[in-house]
Amino acid sequence: MSMRLDRLALLAALLLGSAQALAQAPADAAQRHSPRWAYELRGVYFMPDLEDFATYYGHDADSYLGVAFTYRLRDRLEIGGEYGLMKETGVGLLTATGTLGGSVEYRLDPFHVYSNWIFQSSSEQRVVPYVGAGLLVMRYEQDVELQPEIEGRTDLGWSARAGVRFRVAARERSVRMTGNSSFWRAYVFAEAQVMSAEADGIELGGNAAVLGFRMEFDMN
């Protein structure tokens, strides 16, 4: 219960900070400094809250790869979607005896829809912090040897994130030739995530540390 309250407090703090920043930010619709589209390649170190995860799989954390796509509504506000895929093999619980035995395969597919508030005041800024929050659904499969496969999805949950991007390359188009200042930018980033989603009262979320690569670009 205390962990859940801590997560809710973190989410509230992130949303409050985003709302305050939005209220204080100047209007930037007249001049766009950032490409609208972006994709991310994400490496996730996931620490699940699933009870007895370490007992069945031999460790209390796992890693997986993910991808994300975002669209920037304003210079400082973007919406996005993220997908990840985790697979793990361990030792399952035999229902007949209640003891460990036989192999078990566990698959988890997290789907996020979220918005990020970006603390970026100019196109020249090289270090860019951000915070975000959104909705989360996880699809899961568990296949224990000689037992029926279990699969399904969680109820609608939530996620919160905070991170920092480091610009590693950028190229600006000529304003004289195009009439605008759109360009592409490449970043590496580090991010912390909190996820919460339940299936039949069982928490499948957890905490995550993310390292990744981000490319921002315009379609035109």
Helices and strands as residue ranges (DSSP letters): H 2-24, E 37-48, H 53-57, E 62-74, E 77-93, E 100-118, E 127-144, E 150-153, E 157-172, H 175-178, E 183-196, E 198-199, E 202-203, E 206-217
